[in-house]
């Protein structure tokens, strides 16, 4: 990132002393709600920082990013990672938008937005969180721990956003930008190779409207499995023809799979009609 761009994007808590490498809390200390860290947990957080390529100034702030709300719900406190998640979501969005704007000078806003929506999605972020082994760092309440919380995409993605927010507060925007772009550039390339992961539902809808002047109809056939590993079975009907059912751990992912199956079948049928 150029120094000019860095200067434009750096956010400082003290307008008179803009310094992209000093966190927002700088020398003012930690937020008052932060719990103290024991020596063992501090070692774990420090080791994580080395693996992530970030030197943490305030390990307690980073530790907070892994603290799920189930802990505060059970303890009656207000200490959890939700505020950091809120902040990290905005930082993540800014980095993603900047990278896409720089990389694709020829793409319109709508196409950039489509790519961005995928690379900052729950599915992508939870996968990145697993790569960083954040699942092993999570601090969960007993109920969430027992229900398989360490494997839940939503919890992992939220912790990833909270971590980004914590790094921003701890070390400034430039450090957060470097950290996020380190994994986001690869995800952008993956999305492009997979034609935006593809939003198969949107593609199927466009095709159905164009060819049949109607809309695809999705139907939940059944759901199975325990609550923390619920599997949804979805089929889609296009112009009277049904495809599926296909499965996914969310209705949206199952619908995407069903739409993908329908597109493959319709493309195959089209090819056969064109080349009898």
C-alpha positions in Angstrom: 0.0 0.0 0.0 1.4 3.4 -1.0 2.3 5.9 1.7 -0.2 8.3 0.1 -3.0 5.8 0.3 -2.0 4.8 3.8 -2.2 8.4 4.9 -5.7 8.8 3.4 -7.1 5.8 5.1 -5.4 6.0 8.5 -7.9 6.7 11.3 -6.6 8.3 14.5 -8.2 9.1 17.8 -6.1 12.3 18.0 -6.4 14.4 14.8 -3.3 16.4 15.7 -1.1 13.3 15.9 -2.0 11.0 13.0 0.1 7.9 13.4 -1.0 4.8 11.5 1.2 2.5 13.7 -0.2 3.6 17.1 -3.5 2.1 18.1 -6.5 4.1 19.0 -5.9 3.4 22.7 -2.2 4.3 22.3 -0.9 5.2 25.7 -4.3 5.7 27.3 -4.5 2.1 28.5 -7.0 -0.6 27.9 -10.8 -0.3 27.8 -11.9 -0.6 31.5 -14.1 -3.7 30.8 -11.2 -5.9 29.8 -10.6 -8.9 32.0 -7.0 -9.6 33.2 -5.0 -12.3 31.5 -3.1 -15.0 33.3 0.4 -15.8 32.1 -0.5 -18.9 30.2 -3.2 -17.2 28.2 -0.9 -14.3 27.5 1.7 -16.7 26.1 -1.0 -18.3 23.9 -2.1 -14.9 22.5 1.5 -13.8 21.9 2.2 -17.1 20.0 -0.9 -16.5 18.0 0.3 -13.0 17.1 3.6 -14.4 15.8 1.7 -16.9 13.6 -0.5 -14.2 12.3 2.4 -11.8 11.7 1.2 -9.1 14.1 2.9 -8.0 17.3 0.2 -7.2 19.8 0.7 -4.3 22.2 -2.3 -5.1 24.3 -2.8 -8.9 24.5 -5.9 -8.4 26.6 -7.6 -6.5 23.8 -6.9 -9.3 21.4 -8.1 -11.9 23.9 -11.4 -10.0 24.1 -12.0 -10.7 20.4 -12.3 -14.4 21.1 -14.8 -14.0 23.9 -18.3 -15.0 22.8 -21.4 -13.5 24.2 -22.4 -16.8 25.8 -19.7 -16.1 28.4 -21.2 -12.8 29.4 -24.7 -14.3 29.2 -23.8 -17.0 31.8 -21.7 -14.7 34.0 -24.1 -11.7 34.0 -21.3 -9.4 32.8 -21.3 -7.3 29.6 -17.8 -8.3 28.5 -17.8 -10.0 25.1 -16.5 -9.5 21.5 -19.7 -8.0 20.0 -18.5 -4.3 20.0 -15.2 -5.4 18.5 -17.1 -7.4 15.9 -19.1 -4.3 15.0 -15.9 -2.3 14.5 -14.0 -5.1 12.7 -16.9 -5.5 10.2 -16.4 -1.9 9.1 -12.6 -2.2 8.9 -12.9 -5.4 6.9 -15.4 -3.8 4.5 -13.1 -0.8 3.9 -10.1 -3.0 3.2 -12.1 -5.3 0.9 -13.5 -2.3 -1.0 -10.0 -0.7 -1.3 -8.4 -3.9 -2.7 -11.2 -4.4 -5.2 -11.1 -0.7 -6.3 -7.4 -0.9 -6.8 -7.4 -4.3 -8.6 -10.3 -3.9 -11.0 -10.3 -0.4 -12.6 -12.6 -1.7 -15.4 -15.4 -3.3 -13.3 -18.6 -1.3 -12.4 -19.8 -0.8 -8.9 -22.4 -3.6 -9.1 -19.8 -6.2 -10.0 -17.4 -5.0 -7.3 -20.2 -5.2 -4.7 -21.0 -8.8 -5.7 -17.4 -9.9 -5.3 -17.1 -8.0 -2.0 -20.2 -9.7 -0.6 -18.6 -13.1 -1.1 -15.1 -12.4 0.2 -16.5 -10.9 3.5 -19.2 -13.5 3.8 -19.7 -15.8 6.8 -18.5 -18.9 4.8 -15.2 -17.2 3.8 -14.5 -15.7 7.1 -15.1 -18.9 9.1 -12.8 -20.7 6.7 -10.1 -18.1 7.3 -10.7 -18.3 11.1 -10.1 -22.1 10.9 -6.8 -21.5 9.0 -5.7 -19.2 11.9 -6.9 -21.9 14.4 -9.2 -19.4 16.0 -11.6 -22.2 16.9 -9.0 -23.3 19.5 -8.8 -19.8 21.0 -12.5 -19.1 21.4 -13.8 -18.5 24.9 -17.3 -19.9 25.1 -19.9 -20.4 27.8 -20.5 -23.9 28.9 -23.8 -24.2 27.0 -22.2 -23.0 23.7 -19.2 -25.2 24.3 -21.3 -28.3 24.8 -23.4 -27.5 21.7 -20.4 -27.5 19.4 -19.9 -23.7 19.3 -16.2 -24.0 18.1 -17.4 -25.4 14.8 -20.2 -22.9 14.1 -19.5 -20.7 11.1 -21.3 -17.7 12.6 -19.2 -17.8 15.8 -16.0 -18.2 13.9 -16.8 -15.4 11.4 -17.8 -13.1 14.2 -14.6 -13.8 16.1 -12.6 -13.1 12.9 -14.3 -9.7 12.5 -13.7 -9.0 16.2 -10.0 -9.8 15.8 -9.8 -7.3 12.9 -11.4 -4.7 15.1 -9.0 -5.5 18.0 -5.9 -5.3 15.7 -7.1 -1.9 14.4 -7.5 -0.6 18.0 -4.3 -2.1 19.1 -1.9 -1.2 16.3 -3.8 1.2 13.9 -5.4 1.0 10.5 -2.2 0.3 8.5 -1.4 -2.8 10.5 -5.1 -4.0 10.2 -5.0 -3.3 6.5 -1.8 -5.4 6.1 -3.3 -8.3 8.2 -6.6 -8.3 6.3 -5.1 -8.0 2.8 -2.8 -10.9 3.6 -5.7 -13.3 3.5 -8.2 -11.3 1.5 -6.2 -11.1 -1.7 -6.1 -14.9 -1.9 -9.9 -15.1 -1.2 -10.6 -12.5 -4.0 -8.6 -14.7 -6.4 -10.5 -17.8 -5.3 -13.8 -16.0 -5.8 -12.8 -15.0 -9.3 -11.7 -18.5 -10.2 -15.1 -19.8 -9.0 -17.0 -17.0 -10.8 -17.9 -15.3 -7.5 -18.5 -18.6 -5.7 -21.0 -18.1 -7.9 -24.2 -16.6 -6.8 -26.0 -19.5 -8.6 -29.4 -18.3 -7.3 -29.1 -14.9 -9.1 -27.9 -16.6 -12.3 -30.7 -19.1 -12.2 -33.2 -16.3 -11.6 -31.9 -14.3 -14.5 -32.0 -17.3 -16.8 -35.5 -18.3 -15.7 -36.9 -14.8 -16.2 -35.3 -14.6 -19.6 -36.3 -18.0 -20.9 -39.5 -18.8 -19.1 -40.8 -15.4 -17.9 -41.1 -16.8 -14.4 -39.1 -17.3 -11.2 -37.4 -20.3 -9.6 -39.4 -21.8 -6.7 -37.4 -23.2 -3.7 -38.9 -25.8 -1.4 -37.6 -27.1 2.0 -38.0 -30.8 1.6 -36.8 -31.7 5.1 -34.3 -30.9 7.8 -32.2 -33.3 9.8 -29.5 -33.5 12.5 -29.0 -31.9 15.9 -29.5 -28.1 16.2 -25.8 -27.3 16.0 -25.3 -29.4 12.9 -28.7 -29.0 11.3 -28.9 -30.1 7.6 -31.4 -28.6 5.2 -32.7 -30.3 2.1 -33.9 -28.0 -0.6 -35.2 -28.5 -4.1 -35.9 -25.9 -6.8 -38.5 -26.0 -9.5 -37.9 -24.2 -12.9 -40.6 -24.1 -15.5 -42.3 -27.2 -14.0 -39.1 -29.2 -13.6 -37.7 -29.9 -10.2 -34.0 -30.3 -9.3 -32.6 -31.7 -6.1 -33.0 -32.0 -3.2 -29.6 -30.6 -2.3 -28.2 -30.2 1.2 -26.5 -27.4 3.2 -26.0 -26.4 6.8 -28.1 -23.3 6.1 -31.1 -22.8 3.9 -29.2 -20.3 1.8 -26.3 -22.7 1.1 -28.7 -25.5 0.3 -30.6 -23.2 -2.1 -27.3 -22.3 -3.8 -26.5 -26.0 -4.3 -30.0 -26.7 -5.7 -29.6 -23.7 -8.1 -26.2 -24.9 -9.2 -27.6 -28.4 -9.9 -30.5 -26.8 -11.9 -28.0 -24.7 -13.9 -25.9 -27.7 -14.8 -28.9 -29.7 -15.9 -30.3 -26.9 -17.9 -27.0 -26.2 -19.6 -26.7 -29.9 -20.4 -30.2 -30.0 -21.9 -29.4 -26.8 -23.9 -26.3 -28.4 -25.3 -28.1 -31.6 -26.3 -30.8 -29.6 -28.1 -28.3 -27.6 -30.0 -26.3 -30.7 -31.0 -28.8 -33.5 -31.4 
